[in-house]
Amino acid sequence: MGFAGNNFVPVDWQFSPEVTSDEVYDAFTILSLLEDCQLQRSTLVVPHGGLAKDRFTDAVRARNTRFRLCSQPELFHFCDKCTRFYDSTLPIAFV
């Protein structure tokens, strides 16, 4: 992706008009974290220095841990239609 023929980019411009896959991945990560923070009514706090892949690692880990523990209501769903419990004290019959 870029400008058509790069006619609009000044010669001495410090940025490239091309978008790399790393930039797309970083943008997706940042947007996902910001949307999650908005839902949680919290603030995204990350270091200002270093590589993007390292700056967001702790925030992604914290989000994933919270999601695994709190954001999956189906984990705590135990109705008789969806879940079977077996008495472990009874012998197992093989057919």
C-alpha positions in Angstrom: 0.0 0.0 0.0 1.3 3.5 -0.7 0.6 6.7 -2.6 -0.1 6.3 -6.3 3.3 6.6 -7.9 4.7 8.3 -4.8 4.0 11.7 -6.4 2.8 13.1 -3.1 5.8 12.2 -1.0 8.4 14.9 -0.6 11.9 13.8 -1.5 13.3 14.7 2.0 10.4 13.2 3.9 11.6 11.0 6.8 8.9 8.4 6.5 8.2 5.7 3.9 4.8 5.7 2.2 4.9 1.8 2.3 3.3 0.0 5.2 5.1 -3.1 6.5 3.5 -6.2 8.0 5.2 -5.4 11.3 3.5 -2.0 11.3 0.1 -3.6 10.6 0.7 -6.2 13.4 1.7 -3.4 15.8 -1.3 -1.3 14.9 -3.6 -4.3 15.4 -2.0 -5.1 18.8 -2.3 -1.4 20.0 -5.9 -1.1 18.8 -6.9 -4.4 20.5 -5.3 -3.3 23.8 -6.9 0.2 23.6 -10.3 -1.3 22.9 -9.9 -3.7 25.8 -8.8 -0.9 28.1 -11.9 1.1 27.1 -14.1 -1.8 28.0 -12.3 -2.2 31.3 -12.4 1.5 32.0 -8.6 1.4 32.5 -5.6 3.1 30.9 -3.0 1.4 28.7 0.4 1.9 30.2 3.5 0.7 28.3 7.1 1.8 28.2 8.0 4.6 25.8 11.3 3.1 24.6 12.4 0.0 22.9 10.9 -2.1 20.2 7.2 -2.3 19.8 7.2 -6.1 20.1 8.8 -5.7 23.5 6.8 -2.7 24.7 3.4 -4.4 24.5 4.4 -7.9 25.7 3.5 -7.3 29.4 0.2 -5.6 28.4 -0.8 -8.5 26.1 0.1 -11.0 28.8 -1.9 -9.2 31.4 -4.9 -8.9 29.1 -4.7 -12.6 28.1 -4.4 -13.7 31.8 -7.4 -11.6 32.8 -9.4 -12.9 29.8 -8.6 -16.5 30.6 -9.7 -16.0 34.3 -12.6 -13.5 34.0 -13.9 -12.9 30.5 -15.1 -16.3 29.5 -18.5 -16.9 31.2 -18.8 -20.3 29.6 -16.0 -21.6 31.8 -18.3 -21.4 34.8 -21.3 -22.9 33.0 -22.2 -26.3 34.4 -25.8 -27.1 33.4 -26.9 -30.8 33.1 -27.3 -30.4 29.3 -23.8 -29.3 28.6 -21.8 -31.0 31.4 -21.5 -34.6 32.7 -20.0 -35.5 36.0 -18.8 -39.0 36.6 -18.5 -40.6 40.0 -14.9 -41.5 40.2 -15.5 -44.0 43.0 -17.4 -46.4 40.7 -15.5 -48.9 38.6 -15.1 -48.2 34.9 -16.8 -50.6 32.6 -15.2 -51.2 29.2 -17.3 -52.4 26.4 
